Amino acid sequence: MDISKDIFRAYDIRGRYPEEINEELYVLLGKALGTKILLNSKDKKVSVCMDGRTSGQSLKTSLIEGILATGVDVIDIGMLPTPILNFSLYSLGINNGLMITGSHNPKDYNGIKMIINGVTLFDEYILELYELIISKDFKYAGKHGNIIINDNILDSYIDKITRSVNVNFKDVVSIDCGNGVTGAVVKKIFSTLKVNTRIINEDVDGNFPNHPPDTSNEENLLQLKNEIKKNRSRIGFAYDGDGDRIVVLKNNGDVIWPDQLMILFSRNILRDNKNAKIVYDIKCTKYLEEEILKNDGIPVLSRTGHSFIKKAMINQKALLGGEMSGHIFFADKWDGFDDGIYASIRLLEMLSDHETYEEILNDLPISVTTPEINIPFSGNNHFTFMKLFAKLTKFDNASIIDIDGLKIIYPDGWALIRCSNTSSNLVLRFEADNKNVLSRIQSVVKKNILMVDKNIKIPF
């Protein structure tokens, strides 16, 4: 079997189905993950879940086949969002969880997110799985594993939410599930909280007939904007394909991007938790760090990626974490995993205390920012380009942060250029005090990109 090493990425395994991700690979992957559980985990059982992609069921069946062959027991919790897979570990008291998902990628992708012995796998730990599959040096417990079907996790999740939050939000809330897996659970969750919702694209459909399941692209929010206007909703939420990311829209259709949302959450957390640590990724606005410091918090900068944010939160004992893509982690009265649905409920709880909550949503620092700008490369050659860019370029009068690509910081703005770990793209983002500064910084970056490779097409 020809196995592409490129699908073993920095914080998950992801690729095209069936060319790169397929059932044969997932049997081997199940054996590799079963081996890791036998060698490293305190308990020898694993919770397995999938999102709503068309290839999910057959891949889950194959993955479970491989796991059971090693002697590890499987708890199959069905088709649910990634956050509920994470919740199941706390609810069931186990340390291992596997989520079959293509996240926000197009419909022909699938993959898997992995937690072994309480640790979200990333970087070298994921590459170890590749080496294990190639060598086939699998371990076996001397017995065949058992499979248990558990249909109660969603009810346990809702029960914990209702006991831990106090939502009293009477106005209409519009929600776009994007035909992702959140459509299977959102109505039940919000109805239990007595929130008046208008839900679009609720049917789980792995073909994503209405728009791609990527909330970071504003074009994919147009339907929700129209729904908010039509129903005169006071707020709107959009979730990605597997439900661990969120984007918020105000009643006028303006987007509150996740790094701005983190400012609101940080103010709320720090009100009662002075000196708390808050983790955020390198793509976030400069104002997030300033707000954390202003409210007596401790900012912690991280690489982009849900597994890196989660690791930093555990190491730093942080109460809140988040990244620009929409992963938001609460560890104050929640269990510290990224959860788009729970983040939206926490926002409603925060707004429930205020009659004029538009003032809260509008009370955010203003700067000129760009969305993420993707420059595609073939065959993951963006990594090769990035190495050359870091080596050959120089930026006068700027400070550089290089924990994840290069963040080029000027007194009046910054540029970020880094490699995506979920697709073969360079990812750029800019923030500046005004449009003239933004143009100046973009021109400097463009000049340096073309100096490294004059054939790259740059969309600014």
C-alpha positions in Angstrom: 0.0 0.0 0.0 1.3 3.4 -1.0 1.0 5.6 2.1 1.6 9.4 1.8 3.7 10.8 4.6 2.3 14.2 3.9 -1.1 13.4 5.4 0.6 12.9 8.9 0.4 16.6 9.8 1.3 18.7 12.7 -1.8 18.2 14.8 -3.9 15.5 13.0 -4.0 13.1 10.1 -5.8 14.5 7.1 -6.0 14.0 3.3 -8.2 13.3 0.3 -10.6 10.3 0.3 -10.0 7.8 -1.1 -6.6 8.6 -2.7 -4.8 9.4 0.6 -7.3 8.4 3.3 -9.1 5.1 2.9 -10.3 2.0 4.6 -7.1 0.0 4.1 -5.1 2.7 5.8 -7.6 3.0 8.7 -7.3 -0.7 9.6 -3.5 -0.2 9.9 -4.0 3.1 11.7 -6.3 1.3 14.1 -3.6 -1.2 14.9 -1.0 1.6 15.3 -3.2 3.5 17.7 -4.1 0.3 19.5 -0.4 -0.3 19.9 0.2 3.2 21.3 -2.7 2.7 23.8 -1.3 -0.7 24.9 2.2 0.8 25.4 1.3 4.2 26.9 -2.2 4.5 28.3 -3.3 3.8 31.8 -6.5 2.3 30.5 -6.9 0.0 27.5 -10.1 1.4 26.0 -10.8 4.2 23.6 -13.8 6.4 22.7 -14.4 6.6 18.9 -16.6 9.1 17.1 -17.1 10.5 13.6 -18.5 13.6 11.9 -21.0 13.6 9.1 -18.8 13.1 6.1 -19.9 10.5 3.6 -16.8 8.4 4.1 -17.0 8.5 7.9 -18.9 5.3 8.6 -16.7 3.0 6.5 -13.6 4.6 7.9 -14.9 4.2 11.4 -15.7 0.6 10.8 -12.2 0.0 9.5 -10.5 1.9 12.3 -12.4 -0.1 14.9 -11.5 -3.3 13.2 -7.8 -2.5 13.6 -8.1 -1.3 17.2 -10.0 -4.4 18.3 -7.4 -6.7 16.7 -4.8 -5.3 19.2 -7.0 -6.2 22.1 -8.0 -2.7 23.0 -11.7 -2.1 23.8 -13.7 0.4 21.8 -16.6 2.6 23.0 -18.5 3.7 19.9 -20.4 7.0 20.7 -21.7 7.4 17.1 -21.9 10.6 15.0 -21.3 13.7 17.1 -19.2 16.9 17.1 -15.6 16.7 18.0 -16.2 18.6 21.3 -18.6 15.9 22.5 -15.9 13.2 21.7 -13.6 15.2 24.0 -16.4 15.5 26.6 -16.9 11.7 26.5 -13.4 11.2 27.9 -14.3 13.1 31.0 -17.8 11.6 31.2 -16.6 8.0 30.8 -13.4 8.5 32.8 -11.0 7.3 30.1 -7.9 8.7 28.6 -8.1 7.9 24.9 -10.3 9.3 22.1 -10.4 9.2 18.3 -12.4 11.6 16.1 -12.8 10.8 12.5 -13.2 14.2 10.8 -12.2 16.3 7.9 -12.9 19.4 10.1 -13.3 22.5 7.8 -11.8 21.0 4.7 -13.8 20.4 1.5 -16.1 17.4 1.1 -13.5 15.0 -0.4 -11.3 15.2 2.7 -11.3 13.2 5.8 -8.9 12.5 8.7 -8.6 11.9 12.4 -7.9 13.8 15.6 -6.3 11.7 18.4 -5.9 11.8 22.1 -3.8 9.1 23.7 -3.3 8.9 27.5 -4.9 12.3 27.9 -2.6 14.0 25.4 -3.7 15.4 22.1 -1.2 14.0 19.6 0.9 16.4 17.5 4.1 16.7 15.5 6.6 13.8 16.2 3.9 11.7 18.0 1.9 11.7 14.8 4.9 10.9 12.7 5.6 7.9 15.0 2.2 6.5 13.8 3.5 6.7 10.2 6.7 4.9 11.1 4.7 2.2 13.0 2.4 1.6 10.1 5.3 1.3 7.7 7.2 -1.1 10.0 4.0 -3.0 11.0 5.6 -3.5 14.4 2.1 -3.7 16.1 1.6 -5.0 19.6 -1.2 -7.3 20.7 -2.8 -8.0 24.1 -3.4 -11.6 23.4 -7.1 -11.2 23.2 -9.6 -9.5 20.8 -11.1 -6.2 22.0 -14.7 -5.7 22.8 -17.0 -3.0 21.4 -19.6 -1.1 23.4 -22.2 1.2 21.8 -22.9 4.2 24.0 -25.8 6.4 23.0 -26.0 8.5 26.1 -23.1 11.0 25.7 -25.1 13.8 24.3 -27.5 13.7 27.2 -24.6 13.8 29.6 -23.1 16.7 27.8 -26.4 18.7 27.9 -26.8 17.9 31.5 -23.4 19.3 32.4 -24.0 22.4 30.4 -27.3 23.1 32.1 -25.7 22.7 35.5 -22.7 24.9 34.7 -24.2 27.9 32.9 -27.1 30.3 33.5 -28.5 31.5 30.2 -31.5 33.9 30.1 -31.4 35.1 26.5 -34.9 36.0 25.2 -34.0 37.3 21.7 -33.8 35.3 18.5 -30.5 33.6 17.7 -29.7 32.4 14.2 -27.4 29.4 13.8 -25.8 28.0 10.6 -24.7 24.4 11.1 -23.3 24.4 7.5 -24.7 20.8 7.0 -22.0 19.7 9.4 -22.4 17.4 12.4 -23.6 20.1 14.7 -26.9 19.9 12.9 -27.5 16.6 14.7 -27.4 18.1 18.2 -27.9 21.9 18.1 -31.7 22.0 18.3 -31.8 19.7 21.3 -29.1 21.6 23.2 -30.5 25.1 22.7 -34.1 23.9 23.2 -33.1 22.6 26.6 -31.6 26.0 27.5 -34.9 27.6 26.2 -33.1 29.7 23.6 -35.2 30.9 20.7 -33.2 29.7 17.6 -33.6 29.8 13.8 -31.4 27.1 12.4 -30.3 26.8 8.8 -28.4 24.0 7.0 -29.4 21.7 9.9 -29.4 18.4 7.9 -26.1 16.6 8.2 -24.9 16.2 4.7 -21.2 15.4 3.9 -21.6 16.8 0.4 -22.0 20.3 2.0 -24.5 21.4 -0.6 -25.0 25.0 0.6 -21.4 26.1 1.3 -18.1 24.7 2.4 -17.8 24.0 6.2 -15.1 26.6 6.7 -16.2 29.5 9.0 -13.0 31.4 8.4 -14.1 32.3 4.9 -16.6 35.2 5.0 -18.2 34.1 1.8 -19.5 31.0 3.7 -21.3 33.4 6.2 -23.5 35.0 3.6 -26.5 32.7 4.2 -26.3 33.4 7.9 -26.1 37.1 7.4 -29.3 36.9 5.3 -31.0 34.8 8.0 -30.2 37.3 10.7 -31.7 40.0 8.6 -34.8 38.0 7.7 -35.5 36.9 11.3 -34.3 40.1 13.0 -32.0 38.0 15.1 -29.9 39.8 17.7 -26.9 37.5 17.2 -25.8 34.6 14.9 -23.4 31.6 15.3 -21.7 29.6 12.6 -20.0 26.3 13.2 -17.5 24.4 11.1 -17.9 20.8 9.9 -17.1 19.1 13.2 -18.2 21.8 15.6 -15.1 22.7 17.4 -14.9 26.2 15.8 -17.2 29.2 16.0 -17.7 32.6 14.3 -20.1 35.1 15.7 -22.2 37.7 13.8 -23.8 40.8 15.2 -27.4 41.8 14.4 -26.2 44.0 11.5 -24.3 41.1 9.9 -20.8 42.3 11.0 -18.5 39.5 11.9 -16.9 39.3 15.4 -13.8 37.3 14.4 -12.6 34.8 17.0 -9.6 36.8 18.2 -12.1 39.7 18.9 -14.4 37.2 20.6 -11.4 36.2 22.8 -11.2 39.8 24.0 -14.8 39.6 25.2 -14.2 36.2 26.9 -10.9 37.4 28.5 -12.6 40.4 30.0 -15.3 38.2 31.5 -12.9 35.5 32.8 -10.4 38.1 34.3 -13.2 39.9 36.1 -13.3 37.1 38.7 -9.9 35.5 38.1 -7.1 38.1 38.4 -3.6 36.9 37.2 -5.2 34.1 35.2 -3.3 32.9 32.2 -4.9 33.2 28.8 -3.4 31.4 25.7 -3.8 32.7 22.2 -2.2 31.9 18.8 0.2 34.0 16.8 -2.6 35.0 14.3 -4.5 37.0 16.8 -4.9 40.8 16.9 -2.3 42.7 18.9 -5.2 44.1 21.0 -5.9 40.8 22.6 -2.5 40.8 24.4 -3.1 44.4 25.4 -6.6 43.7 26.8 -5.3 40.7 28.8 -2.6 42.8 30.4 -5.0 45.7 31.0 -7.4 43.4 32.9 -4.6 41.9 35.1 -4.2 38.7 33.2 -1.1 36.9 31.9 -0.9 36.5 28.1 0.6 33.3 26.7 1.5 33.2 23.0 1.3 29.8 21.2 1.8 28.3 17.8 -1.4 27.9 15.7 -3.1 24.6 16.1 -5.7 23.2 18.5 -3.3 20.6 20.0 -0.6 23.3 20.6 -3.2 25.6 22.3 -4.4 22.7 24.5 -0.9 21.7 25.4 0.0 25.3 26.4 -3.2 25.6 28.5 -2.3 22.4 30.4 1.3 23.4 30.9 0.4 26.9 32.0 -2.7 26.0 33.9 -4.6 28.6 31.8 -8.3 29.3 32.2 -9.0 30.4 28.6 -7.4 29.7 25.2 -8.3 30.4 21.6 -7.0 31.0 18.1 -8.0 33.1 15.2 -9.5 30.1 13.3 -12.3 29.8 16.0 -11.1 27.2 18.4 -12.1 28.5 21.9 -11.1 26.6 25.1 -12.6 27.1 28.5 -11.0 25.6 31.6 -12.7 27.7 34.4 -15.9 25.7 34.7 -15.5 23.5 31.7 -12.9 20.8 30.8 -10.5 22.8 28.7 -11.2 21.5 25.2 -12.3 23.5 22.1 -16.0 23.6 21.6 -17.9 26.0 19.3 -21.3 25.2 20.7 -20.2 25.7 24.3 -18.4 29.0 23.4 -21.7 30.3 21.9 -23.6 29.3 25.1 -21.0 31.1 27.2 -21.4 34.2 25.1 -25.2 34.1 25.6 -24.6 33.6 29.3 -22.4 36.7 29.4 -24.9 38.8 27.4 -27.8 37.6 29.5 -26.8 39.9 32.3 -27.1 43.0 30.1 -30.2 44.6 28.5 -28.1 46.6 26.1 -25.6 43.9 25.1 -24.9 45.5 21.7 -22.7 47.9 23.7 -20.6 44.9 24.8 -20.3 43.4 21.3 -19.4 46.8 19.9 -16.9 47.7 22.6 -13.9 46.3 20.8 -10.7 47.9 19.7 -10.6 48.9 16.0 -7.8 48.2 13.6 -7.5 47.4 9.9 -7.1 43.6 9.5 -7.2 41.1 6.7 -8.7 37.6 6.8 -6.4 34.7 6.3 -4.8 34.9 2.8 -4.0 31.5 1.3 -1.3 31.1 -1.3 -1.5 27.5 -2.7 1.5 25.3 -3.3 1.6 21.8 -4.8 2.9 18.8 -2.9 3.4 20.6 0.4 6.2 22.7 -1.1 5.1 25.6 1.0 7.3 24.2 3.8 10.4 24.4 1.5 9.5 27.9 0.5 9.1 29.0 4.1 12.5 27.7 5.0 14.0 29.8 2.2 11.9 32.8 3.1 13.1 32.7 6.7 16.7 32.3 5.6 16.9 34.9 2.8 14.7 37.8 3.9 15.4 40.8 6.1 12.9 43.3 7.5 14.4 46.6 8.8 13.0 48.3 11.8 10.8 45.2 12.7 10.9 42.7 15.5 10.5 39.0 14.5 8.7 36.2 16.3 9.5 32.8 14.7 7.7 30.2 16.8 5.3 29.6 13.9 6.5 31.0 10.5 7.5 34.6 10.8 5.5 37.3 12.5 7.0 40.7 11.4 6.1 43.4 13.9 6.3 47.1 13.3 5.2 49.8 15.8 2.1 50.4 13.7 1.2 47.0 12.4 2.3 43.4 11.7 2.4 40.7 9.1 2.4 37.0 9.6 3.5 34.4 7.0 3.4 30.7 8.0 2.7 27.3 6.6 -0.7 25.7 7.0 -0.6 22.3 8.6 -4.0 21.3 7.2 -3.6 22.1 3.6 -0.7 22.9 1.1 -0.9 26.6 1.5 1.1 29.5 2.8 -1.1 31.5 5.2 -0.7 35.3 5.6 -2.5 37.8 7.8 -2.0 41.5 8.4 -3.0 44.0 11.0 -2.3 47.8 10.9 -3.4 51.0 12.5 -4.8 52.3 9.2 -5.1 51.4 5.5 -1.9 53.2 4.4 0.1 51.3 7.0 -1.5 48.1 5.8 -0.5 48.8 2.2 3.0 49.6 3.2 3.5 46.4 5.2 1.9 44.3 2.5 4.2 45.8 -0.1 7.3 45.0 1.9 6.1 41.4 2.4 5.2 41.0 -1.3 8.6 42.3 -2.3 10.3 39.7 -0.1 8.1 36.8 -1.3 8.9 37.6 -4.9 12.6 37.9 -4.1 12.5 34.2 -3.0 10.2 33.0 -5.8 9.3 35.5 -8.6 6.6 33.1 -10.0 4.3 33.1 -7.0 0.9 34.7 -7.6 0.2 37.0 -4.6 -3.4 38.2 -4.2 -2.6 41.7 -2.8 
